[in-house]
Amino acid sequence: MSELNEVEFNSAMSAFESKHFGTACQLLGPFAEQGNADAQHRLAIMYQNGLGVATNPEQAVKWMKAAADQGHALAQHGLGFMYMEGECVDKNAAEAVKWFKLAAEQGMVGSQTTLAMMYEQGNGVEKDPEEAQKWYKMAGF
């Protein structure tokens, strides 16, 4: 990232963190288009929740998946929840498990815990108490 781009990116991230979502959306858009996973993840959150932009489920999924496909753990976790809850996408527990597992393998405690519960309940996977315990233990339970 060039020095100018880094300054612009930091401004975009600051706008997001300061809850100036309209500005953040405008500033993050070009970075998301260039493939920046952090920008894609934050843009997805804004479209999912209508922060600074109109709620747009298609854009939310597009950007969340783009970031998740790059290995962005928070985006993988977010995409897992989208599939688990049927938010912005059709409910699909098996697809949720796939994304939670990817995030859990990167150490995301929330994904590890959710994955453990899914194995415990047989939600999207075969019921597997041993696998559930493995993920609970990884999550620190």
N, CA, C and O of each residue as an XYZ file, in Angstrom:
564
protein
N       0.853     -1.181      0.000
C       0.000      0.000      0.000
C       0.892      1.235      0.000
O       1.803      1.350      0.820
N       0.629      2.150     -0.915
C       1.428      3.368     -0.965
C       1.151      4.205      0.281
O       0.164      3.995      0.987
N       2.051      5.164      0.533
C       1.920      5.995      1.737
C       0.608      6.770      1.736
O      -0.062      6.868      2.764
N       0.238      7.325      0.571
C      -1.008      8.071      0.457
C      -2.198      7.146      0.701
O      -3.122      7.496      1.436
N      -2.170      5.968      0.084
C      -3.246      5.012      0.291
C      -3.360      4.609      1.753
O      -4.466      4.438      2.266
N      -2.227      4.455      2.427
C      -2.240      4.072      3.840
C      -2.903      5.148      4.686
O      -3.674      4.844      5.596
N      -2.602      6.400      4.385
C      -3.217      7.518      5.110
C      -4.732      7.513      4.853
O      -5.522      7.676      5.783
N      -5.128      7.325      3.592
C      -6.552      7.289      3.247
C      -7.246      6.106      3.924
O      -8.366      6.234      4.419
N      -6.568      4.953      3.941
C      -7.147      3.768      4.569
C      -7.333      3.994      6.064
O      -8.372      3.653      6.629
N      -6.309      4.576      6.705
C      -6.405      4.865      8.139
C      -7.536      5.851      8.420
O      -8.221      5.735      9.436
N      -7.736      6.821      7.525
C      -8.847      7.767      7.676
C     -10.181      7.040      7.568
O     -11.114      7.320      8.322
N     -10.262      6.112      6.631
C     -11.491      5.336      6.436
C     -11.794      4.498      7.677
O     -12.933      4.448      8.142
N     -10.763      3.844      8.206
C     -10.944      3.006      9.397
C     -11.320      3.863     10.604
O     -12.153      3.463     11.417
N     -10.712      5.027     10.719
C     -11.041      5.945     11.824
C     -12.489      6.398     11.725
O     -13.185      6.487     12.737
N     -12.946      6.684     10.516
C     -14.341      7.096     10.321
C     -15.276      5.972     10.773
O     -16.293      6.228     11.419
N     -14.932      4.732     10.434
C     -15.764      3.592     10.849
C     -15.788      3.479     12.372
O     -16.851      3.368     12.982
N     -14.600      3.510     12.974
C     -14.494      3.366     14.436
C     -15.199      4.513     15.165
O     -15.707      4.327     16.270
N     -15.229      5.699     14.547
C     -15.890      6.866     15.148
C     -17.383      6.902     14.839
O     -18.082      7.848     15.200
N     -17.861      5.854     14.163
C     -19.275      5.728     13.796
C     -19.734      6.789     12.802
O     -20.913      7.142     12.766
N     -18.803      7.297     11.995
C     -19.139      8.192     10.882
C     -19.285      7.309      9.645
O     -18.452      7.323      8.739
N     -20.378      6.542      9.642
C     -20.522      5.458      8.670
C     -20.681      5.918      7.224
O     -20.191      5.254      6.310
N     -21.357      7.038      7.006
C     -21.495      7.546      5.640
C     -20.135      7.831      5.031
O     -19.855      7.435      3.899
N     -19.293      8.517      5.785
C     -17.930      8.817      5.339
C     -17.127      7.537      5.188
O     -16.404      7.359      4.207
N     -17.255      6.647      6.162
C     -16.511      5.386      6.126
C     -16.862      4.582      4.881
O     -15.984      4.003      4.241
N     -18.131      4.550      4.545
C     -18.575      3.788      3.375
C     -17.935      4.347      2.105
O     -17.432      3.590      1.275
N     -17.954      5.661      1.957
C     -17.350      6.291      0.779
C     -15.850      6.019      0.717
O     -15.312      5.721     -0.349
N     -15.182      6.122      1.857
C     -13.732      5.960      1.878
C     -13.295      4.491      1.756
O     -12.261      4.195      1.157
N     -14.089      3.581      2.326
C     -13.715      2.161      2.300
C     -14.019      1.489      0.964
O     -13.365      0.516      0.588
N     -15.015      2.013      0.251
C     -15.430      1.406     -1.019
C     -14.287      1.093     -1.973
O     -14.161     -0.047     -2.422
N     -13.438      2.090     -2.300
C     -12.340      1.815     -3.230
C     -11.354      0.750     -2.710
O     -10.820     -0.038     -3.491
N     -11.123      0.734     -1.414
C     -10.212     -0.274     -0.839
C     -10.832     -1.665     -0.928
O     -10.142     -2.645     -1.205
N     -12.142     -1.740     -0.690
C     -12.841     -3.019     -0.817
C     -12.751     -3.515     -2.254
O     -12.487     -4.693     -2.497
N     -12.971     -2.610     -3.202
C     -12.891     -2.966     -4.631
C     -11.494     -3.471     -5.000
O     -11.351     -4.341     -5.860
N     -10.469     -2.924     -4.349
C      -9.078     -3.339     -4.615
C      -8.735     -4.647     -3.910
O      -7.633     -5.166     -4.087
N      -9.672     -5.197     -3.103
C      -9.436     -6.492     -2.474
C      -8.975     -6.434     -1.031
O      -8.528     -7.448     -0.496
N      -9.068     -5.276     -0.381
C      -8.661     -5.176      1.014
C      -9.719     -5.842      1.902
O     -10.855     -5.374      1.978
N      -9.341     -6.931      2.568
C     -10.286     -7.733      3.356
C     -10.871     -6.958      4.533
O     -12.050     -7.127      4.845
N     -10.079     -6.112      5.197
C     -10.606     -5.313      6.314
C     -11.691     -4.353      5.817
O     -12.734     -4.194      6.453
N     -11.431     -3.722      4.680
C     -12.415     -2.802      4.100
C     -13.664     -3.571      3.691
O     -14.779     -3.109      3.932
N     -13.494     -4.734      3.080
C     -14.633     -5.549      2.659
C     -15.481     -5.951      3.858
O     -16.709     -5.879      3.805
N     -14.831     -6.373      4.937
C     -15.552     -6.794      6.137
C     -16.366     -5.650      6.719
O     -17.535     -5.829      7.063
N     -15.764     -4.491      6.830
C     -16.472     -3.352      7.417
C     -17.600     -2.862      6.498
O     -18.662     -2.464      6.976
N     -17.369     -2.894      5.201
C     -18.417     -2.524      4.256
C     -19.596     -3.490      4.393
O     -20.752     -3.068      4.360
N     -19.308     -4.772      4.546
C     -20.359     -5.779      4.731
C     -21.195     -5.468      5.962
O     -22.423     -5.547      5.918
N     -20.541     -5.119      7.053
C     -21.245     -4.785      8.301
C     -22.177     -3.591      8.086
O     -23.316     -3.582      8.551
N     -21.664     -2.580      7.369
C     -22.492     -1.390      7.130
C     -23.712     -1.732      6.274
O     -24.818     -1.283      6.572
N     -23.523     -2.522      5.214
C     -24.664     -2.905      4.367
C     -25.619     -3.841      5.105
O     -26.832     -3.775      4.905
N     -25.083     -4.700      5.943
C     -25.920     -5.641      6.691
C     -26.822     -4.912      7.683
O     -27.982     -5.281      7.868
N     -26.282     -3.877      8.315
C     -26.997     -3.199      9.398
C     -27.535     -1.822      9.029
O     -28.117     -1.138      9.871
N     -27.344     -1.412      7.777
C     -27.832     -0.098      7.364
C     -27.123      1.038      8.065
O     -27.754      2.005      8.491
N     -25.812      0.926      8.186
C     -25.012      1.960      8.855
C     -24.400      2.882      7.803
O     -23.443      2.504      7.127
N     -24.947      4.088      7.662
C     -24.436      5.052      6.697
C     -24.892      4.778      5.274
O     -24.645      5.586      4.379
N     -25.550      3.661      5.057
C     -26.092      3.270      3.753
C     -27.415      2.552      4.003
O     -27.715      2.139      5.123
N     -28.195      2.414      2.939
C     -29.426      1.626      3.065
C     -29.038      0.161      3.257
O     -28.054     -0.301      2.678
N     -29.792     -0.559      4.052
C     -29.564     -1.993      4.231
C     -29.610     -2.644      2.854
O     -30.522     -2.394      2.066
N     -28.612     -3.484      2.576
C     -28.539     -4.138      1.279
C     -27.973     -5.543      1.478
O     -26.755     -5.726      1.472
N     -28.857     -6.546      1.657
C     -28.404     -7.906      1.932
C     -27.440     -8.468      0.883
O     -26.488     -9.169      1.226
N     -27.687     -8.163     -0.394
C     -26.815     -8.688     -1.454
C     -25.399     -8.138     -1.317
O     -24.424     -8.879     -1.438
N     -25.293     -6.836     -1.066
C     -23.968     -6.228     -0.895
C     -23.311     -6.724      0.392
O     -22.099     -6.938      0.430
N     -24.096     -6.905      1.430
C     -23.558     -7.410      2.700
C     -22.912     -8.782      2.488
O     -21.791     -9.023      2.937
N     -23.625     -9.672      1.804
C     -23.095    -11.024      1.556
C     -21.896    -10.963      0.616
O     -20.889    -11.635      0.838
N     -22.009    -10.161     -0.424
C     -20.905    -10.037     -1.399
C     -19.595     -9.673     -0.696
O     -18.563    -10.309     -0.911
N     -19.657     -8.643      0.142
C     -18.429     -8.160      0.782
C     -17.978     -9.075      1.923
O     -16.778     -9.265      2.121
N     -18.922     -9.643      2.672
C     -18.556    -10.551      3.769
C     -17.861    -11.778      3.189
O     -16.848    -12.236      3.719
N     -18.413    -12.308      2.095
C     -17.834    -13.495      1.470
C     -16.475    -13.173      0.851
O     -15.550    -13.982      0.922
N     -16.358    -11.998      0.246
C     -15.080    -11.599     -0.357
C     -13.972    -11.586      0.703
O     -12.871    -12.082      0.465
N     -14.274    -11.018      1.865
C     -13.286    -10.977      2.953
C     -13.044    -12.373      3.527
O     -11.904    -12.754      3.790
N     -14.125    -13.129      3.717
C     -14.012    -14.486      4.277
C     -13.186    -15.387      3.368
O     -12.382    -16.189      3.843
N     -13.387    -15.252      2.060
C     -12.630    -16.062      1.097
C     -11.129    -15.775      1.154
O     -10.316    -16.601      0.740
N     -10.774    -14.603      1.668
C      -9.359    -14.243      1.811
C      -8.792    -14.696      3.160
O      -7.634    -14.422      3.474
N      -9.616    -15.391      3.954
C      -9.139    -15.881      5.238
C      -9.327    -14.913      6.391
O      -8.739    -15.102      7.456
N     -10.130    -13.884      6.203
C     -10.399    -12.899      7.263
C     -11.289    -13.568      8.315
O     -12.465    -13.825      8.059
N     -10.733    -13.849      9.488
C     -11.429    -14.638     10.508
C     -12.749    -14.000     10.961
O     -13.749    -14.704     11.106
N     -12.769    -12.693     11.185
C     -14.008    -12.032     11.618
C     -15.086    -12.130     10.542
O     -16.266    -12.290     10.853
N     -14.680    -12.033      9.285
C     -15.643    -12.160      8.184
C     -16.151    -13.601      8.090
O     -17.332    -13.828      7.827
N     -15.268    -14.563      8.301
C     -15.691    -15.968      8.294
C     -16.712    -16.200      9.404
O     -17.725    -16.866      9.193
N     -16.445    -15.652     10.577
C     -17.362    -15.755     11.706
C     -18.699    -15.097     11.349
O     -19.766    -15.665     11.584
N     -18.624    -13.886     10.778
C     -19.830    -13.156     10.393
C     -20.648    -13.903      9.349
O     -21.876    -13.943      9.420
N     -19.959    -14.494      8.382
C     -20.650    -15.254      7.344
C     -21.292    -16.501      7.946
O     -22.388    -16.891      7.544
N     -20.618    -17.122      8.904
C     -21.192    -18.260      9.610
C     -22.512    -17.887     10.265
O     -23.488    -18.632     10.181
N     -22.538    -16.723     10.924
C     -23.777    -16.276     11.566
C     -24.855    -15.953     10.548
O     -26.031    -16.233     10.778
N     -24.463    -15.363      9.418
C     -25.458    -15.079      8.377
C     -26.161    -16.379      7.969
O     -27.387    -16.424      7.867
N     -25.377    -17.428      7.739
C     -25.965    -18.708      7.325
C     -26.729    -19.379      8.473
O     -27.772    -19.993      8.247
N     -26.221    -19.265      9.685
C     -26.890    -19.901     10.818
C     -28.255    -19.256     11.090
O     -29.234    -19.945     11.376
N     -28.301    -17.925     10.995
C     -29.522    -17.180     11.318
C     -30.418    -16.942     10.106
O     -31.569    -16.531     10.256
N     -29.893    -17.202      8.895
C     -30.665    -16.887      7.696
C     -30.770    -15.391      7.470
O     -31.783    -14.901      6.972
N     -29.717    -14.665      7.838
C     -29.702    -13.215      7.675
C     -28.934    -12.864      6.397
O     -27.748    -13.171      6.280
N     -29.600    -12.233      5.458
C     -29.053    -11.846      4.153
C     -28.889    -13.031      3.195
O     -28.654    -12.828      2.004
N     -29.007    -14.238      3.689
C     -28.882    -15.463      2.888
C     -29.933    -16.458      3.380
O     -30.525    -16.279      4.444
N     -30.152    -17.504      2.593
C     -31.026    -18.567      3.076
C     -30.324    -19.290      4.217
O     -29.113    -19.510      4.183
N     -31.105    -19.655      5.225
C     -30.564    -20.389      6.372
C     -29.938    -21.699      5.880
O     -30.563    -22.447      5.129
N     -28.703    -21.968      6.308
C     -28.014    -23.175      5.866
C     -26.993    -23.547      6.948
O     -25.871    -23.041      6.954
N     -27.394    -24.432      7.856
C     -26.548    -24.790      9.002
C     -25.241    -25.433      8.566
O     -24.199    -25.182      9.172
N     -25.279    -26.260      7.523
C     -24.044    -26.906      7.060
C     -23.045    -25.869      6.540
O     -21.842    -25.982      6.777
N     -23.549    -24.868      5.836
C     -22.677    -23.791      5.335
C     -22.161    -22.959      6.513
O     -21.014    -22.512      6.495
N     -22.989    -22.750      7.526
C     -22.561    -22.032      8.725
C     -21.403    -22.771      9.392
O     -20.416    -22.152      9.791
N     -21.523    -24.091      9.511
C     -20.466    -24.904     10.127
C     -19.152    -24.712      9.370
O     -18.095    -24.556      9.981
N     -19.224    -24.724      8.049
C     -18.023    -24.557      7.217
C     -17.280    -23.266      7.580
O     -16.065    -23.273      7.780
N     -18.026    -22.163      7.661
C     -17.397    -20.866      7.921
C     -16.958    -20.734      9.379
O     -15.897    -20.174      9.658
N     -17.776    -21.252     10.320
C     -17.363    -21.217     11.726
C     -16.078    -22.021     11.928
O     -15.198    -21.621     12.689
N     -15.983    -23.155     11.241
C     -14.792    -23.999     11.399
C     -13.539    -23.266     10.909
O     -12.490    -23.332     11.551
N     -13.646    -22.574      9.782
C     -12.505    -21.818      9.259
C     -12.065    -20.739     10.245
O     -10.871    -20.556     10.480
N     -13.034    -20.025     10.820
C     -12.703    -18.984     11.800
C     -12.186    -19.603     13.096
O     -11.243    -19.091     13.699
N     -12.802    -20.702     13.524
C     -12.390    -21.381     14.768
C     -10.947    -21.871     14.666
O     -10.187    -21.802     15.632
N     -10.582    -22.364     13.491
C      -9.214    -22.847     13.298
C      -8.192    -21.714     13.376
O      -7.000    -21.959     13.562
N      -8.662    -20.474     13.233
C      -7.785    -19.306     13.375
C      -7.828    -18.746     14.800
O      -7.237    -17.704     15.082
N      -8.531    -19.446     15.691
C      -8.539    -19.040     17.090
C      -9.698    -18.158     17.514
O      -9.687    -17.635     18.628
N     -10.698    -17.976     16.661
C     -11.861    -17.162     17.030
C     -12.691    -17.914     18.075
O     -13.352    -18.902     17.756
N     -12.652    -17.447     19.305
C     -13.322    -18.119     20.417
C     -14.828    -18.210     20.192
O     -15.436    -19.239     20.487
N     -15.435    -17.146     19.675
C     -16.873    -17.167     19.408
C     -17.240    -18.257     18.407
O     -18.267    -18.920     18.553
N     -16.406    -18.439     17.400
C     -16.650    -19.488     16.407
C     -16.434    -20.865     17.014
O     -17.181    -21.800     16.724
N     -15.416    -20.993     17.854
C     -15.150    -22.276     18.515
C     -16.337    -22.681     19.380
O     -16.755    -23.838     19.367
N     -16.876    -21.730     20.128
C     -18.010    -21.993     21.011
C     -19.262    -22.341     20.208
O     -19.970    -23.295     20.531
N     -19.527    -21.562     19.161
C     -20.704    -21.819     18.330
C     -20.588    -23.179     17.655
O     -21.559    -23.933     17.593
N     -19.409    -23.485     17.156
C     -19.162    -24.775     16.513
C     -19.386    -25.915     17.509
O     -19.987    -26.934     17.167
N     -18.910    -25.743     18.721
C     -19.109    -26.754     19.767
C     -20.605    -26.992     19.998
O     -21.052    -28.136     20.090
N     -21.371    -25.900     20.091
C     -22.817    -26.032     20.295
C     -23.477    -26.745     19.115
O     -24.389    -27.552     19.298
N     -23.013    -26.442     17.917
C     -23.603    -27.076     16.728
C     -23.320    -28.581     16.715
O     -24.183    -29.375     16.341
N     -22.116    -28.965     17.122
C     -21.799    -30.394     17.227
C     -22.598    -31.042     18.357
O     -23.045    -32.182     18.233
N     -22.774    -30.322     19.442
C     -23.521    -30.831     20.586
C     -24.985    -31.084     20.223
O     -25.585    -32.069     20.654
N     -25.548    -30.172     19.420
C     -26.965    -30.249     19.061
C     -27.220    -31.006     17.754
O     -28.364    -31.335     17.440
N     -26.151    -31.283     16.991
C     -26.343    -31.898     15.676
C     -26.970    -30.930     14.697
O     -27.803    -31.318     13.878
N     -26.575    -29.676     14.779
C     -27.109    -28.615     13.928
C     -26.151    -28.366     12.767
O     -25.119    -27.716     12.936
N     -26.496    -28.887     11.582
C     -25.643    -28.709     10.410
C     -24.558    -29.757     10.272
O     -23.859    -29.822      9.260
N     -24.428    -30.575     11.301
C     -23.440    -31.667     11.340
C     -24.054    -32.824     12.104
O     -25.066    -32.666     12.787
N     -23.435    -33.988     11.982
C     -23.849    -35.116     12.822
C     -23.591    -34.753     14.280
O     -22.574    -34.136     14.598
N     -24.494    -35.129     15.151
C     -24.298    -34.916     16.588
C     -23.012    -35.654     16.986
O     -22.859    -36.843     16.706
N     -22.087    -34.931     17.645
C     -20.793    -35.527     17.980
C     -20.282    -34.907     19.285
O     -19.592    -33.887     19.264
N     -20.629    -35.536     20.438
C     -20.227    -34.986     21.734
C     -18.714    -34.819     21.889
O     -18.253    -33.871     22.525
N     -17.952    -35.732     21.311
C     -16.483    -35.631     21.418
C     -15.971    -34.412     20.657
O     -15.120    -33.674     21.154
N     -16.490    -34.205     19.461
C     -16.088    -33.032     18.666
C     -16.534    -31.749     19.367
O     -15.814    -30.750     19.357
N     -17.717    -31.777     19.972
C     -18.202    -30.616     20.726
C     -17.236    -30.292     21.865
O     -16.866    -29.135     22.064
N     -16.832    -31.320     22.608
C     -15.904    -31.106     23.728
C     -14.569    -30.551     23.245
O     -13.982    -29.685     23.893
N     -14.090    -31.049     22.106
C     -12.828    -30.562     21.536
C     -12.897    -29.053     21.310
O     -11.975    -28.324     21.673
N     -14.001    -28.585     20.706
C     -14.125    -27.155     20.408
C     -14.380    -26.337     21.667
O     -13.884    -25.216     21.781
N     -15.154    -26.882     22.627
C     -15.331    -26.186     23.906
C     -13.988    -25.996     24.598
O     -13.688    -24.925     25.125
N     -13.190    -27.058     24.584
C     -11.878    -26.998     25.242
C     -10.983    -25.956     24.562
O     -10.295    -25.186     25.232
N     -11.002    -25.941     23.219
C     -10.205    -24.939     22.487
C     -10.646    -23.520     22.837
O      -9.836    -22.594     22.867
N     -11.965    -23.364     23.105
C     -12.506    -22.048     23.443
C     -12.243    -21.658     24.893
O     -12.532    -20.536     25.308
N     -11.693    -22.596     25.656
C     -11.359    -22.283     27.044
C     -12.427    -22.691     28.042
O     -12.417    -22.210     29.175
N     -13.348    -23.561     27.657
C     -14.394    -24.018     28.576
C     -14.043    -25.354     29.172
O     -14.808    -25.895     29.970
